[in-house]
Amino acid sequence: MTTTFEALGLIEPLQRALKAENYTTPTPIQSQAIPLLLDGGDLLGIAQTGTGKTAAFSLPMLQRLAAEDIRPAPRTARALILAPTRELAVQIADSIRAYGRHLNLRHTVILGGVGQNPQVKAMARGVDILVATPGRLLDLVNQKHVDLSGTGLLVLDEADRMLDMGFIRDVRKIVAALPRRRQSLLFSATMPADVARLAHDMLRDPMRVEVTPAATTVDRIRQSVYFVEAAGKQSLLSSLLRDGDLSKVIVFTRTKHRANRVAEQLSKGGTAADAIHGNKSQSARQKALERFRSGDSRVLVATDIAARGIDVDGVTHVINFELPNEPESYVHRIGRTARAGADGAAIAFCDPSERTYLKSIEKLTRVRLTIVGDRPEPAPQVETARRESEPAEAKSAPRRRRRRPRRPAVRRAA
Ligand code: AMP
C-alpha cells in the first residue's frame, strides 16, 4: 500500500520542502517510522543508507521540535544525532537543512579533524539540533562547552559502524550525559551482540522496523568479476574507463596508500580522479566529495571507512579494485550505485590472492558474479611469493602439483 507524506501526519512546511526535493512517495522505513516517531515512541531501525532512514528520523524530529515553542538554552541542544563518520554527519546536517528550510530551527555540526573554536561558538547560543561524531562531542561535553542534560531526543545512526570504529564506549558516555526521560532511536544495518546490548540499554520499549534493501538493491545491480593479476589492475581500470558509460565511478581499495596510487595514476592518464580516506583532512575529503558530486571528477577512489554513508546520486559503476576481506563491506560498497530506484553496475577485480574473499562474497549475497573474460590459470602470483619465501632447493619442486582444476569460463548470474 502506498501512502503520502501528508497521510503520515507531516505538517505543510515539511511537505513543501519534500516536494522541492522531489520526494513524492515515502519509502517503507519512512511510512513505518514517521507516525510512531511523531507519537514520541522509541525506535530500533535495522536499515542501512539508501533506505531513506535519514528523512525517517529527521522529519518527525523537525516536526516535534517546531511544535514546541522552546528556545534552546546556551550550550544546549534539544536534539542530538550521533554519526560515526564526519562525512555522514555533514550529510545528515545537509538533509536537516533541506527538510527544515521552512521551519525556524537552528542546527550545527560538531566533528573531529577541524578546529573546535567555531563549534564552541556555534554552541554558545544553543541549538535545536546537534549533529555530531562521538569523539569530539565527548571532548566538548567534558570541557563543559556542551550541556546535554536537557537533550530530550537522541538518534544514534549506524551503530554497527560505531562499534567497528571503536566508538561504543564514547557513545555510552554520551548517552549517560542525557536525561533518562527522552525519545531515543537507534539505527544499524546489522545487529551484532554489542549493538543489541546498546539498543537494549538505550531504548525504552522500542518499535522495531526492519527494512532490507541490501537484497533488493543488490538484485538491481549487474555484478561481474574480472580475474586479473594484481599488477594488471591499474591498466584494466584504465581500459574500462575508455567506455564513456562509466561516467560516475567509485573505485574501492583496501588501503589508503592504494587509494592514493590509483587516483594518481588515473589523473596522470588524464582521468579526473580524487582519493578519499582517513588520512585526508576534513576539508580535502569534503572537496573531493563535492568535485565528484558535481561531476568535476569522474572517479572517486575510496577506502571502506571513508566511503561509509557517502550519498551521491547517479553513481553508474562501483569498481572493487581490491576485494574487501569482509563480505558485508562488498554489499555496502556496491550499494553506492543503484540508489533511489536507478540501475547500476558493480565490477570486481579479483587477483589470485583474493579468491577466498570472492567466495565469501558470493556465499553472503547468494549471487554468482558474472565472469568477464577467461577464468585465469591458477595463481601464479601466490606461487611466486611462496617460492621466494621457500628454501632454495624447494624452488625446483614441480609447480603443477599445486594447480587446481580449471573451472568453466563463464557462470551465469543467479
Ligand atoms: P538515506 O537512506 O537516508 O541515506 O537516503 C538515501 C537517498 O534517498 C538520499 O539520496 C535521499 O535524498 C533519498 N530519499 C530519501 N527519501 C526519499 C523519498 N521518499 N523519495 C525519494 N528519495 C528519497
Residues whose N, C-alpha, C, O or C-beta is under 5 A from the ligand:
A	BS01	AMP	N22 Y23 T24 T25 P26 T27 Q48 T49 G50 T51 G52 K53 T54 A55 D311
